[in-house]
Amino acid sequence: MTDNNRKELGLIVARSENNVIGKNGRIPWDIPGEMSQFRGLTLGNAVVMGRRTFEEIGRPLPGRKTIVVSASKRFEGENVSTVGTLKEALDKADSESVYIAGGYGLYKEALPLVNVMYITEVRIFIEGGDTFFPEFDAGDFDVTIGDTYGDDVKYTRTVYRRKK
């Protein structure tokens, strides 16, 4: 499927108030319900992620085509394959929608290409975070602030759609 026929090229991320997306190779929170948006958007589609993100998850995502971008390791099997670059991943993804799921390097490379970003704003300040979401110009996007959820830790789902 060519890029012109693709319904959506998006990225999905959760970030803290201080823009942290990772600490010590892990997502620094475990919030029940926070992953439901990710599941809902990506089921039946392709998810592109870097090697470290894939290793943190530890397995291919059920019901999705998982494409790992890695120059150092190969992951092959049912619903998982490895490519060397983001461009190869996008070429390999033959689904209507493709979602970039981390980490930092892929997010940074994909930012100029995506037409939508699903950003979960987690209302927590993470001390000692070591991986951050790349800076971007919010003025390039129409922003829709969604509902706020969570009991102990609040989070808001925000959608950034690239302006035409």
Secondary structure, DSSP 8 states (H G I E B T S, - for coil): --GGG-SEEEEEEEEETT-EEEBTTB-S---TTTTHHHHHHHTTSEEEEEHHHHHHH-S--TTSEEEEE-SS----BTTEEEESSHHHHHHH--SSEEEE---HHHHHHHTTT-SEEEEEEE----TT--EE-----GGGEEEEEEEEE-SSS-EEEEEEEE--
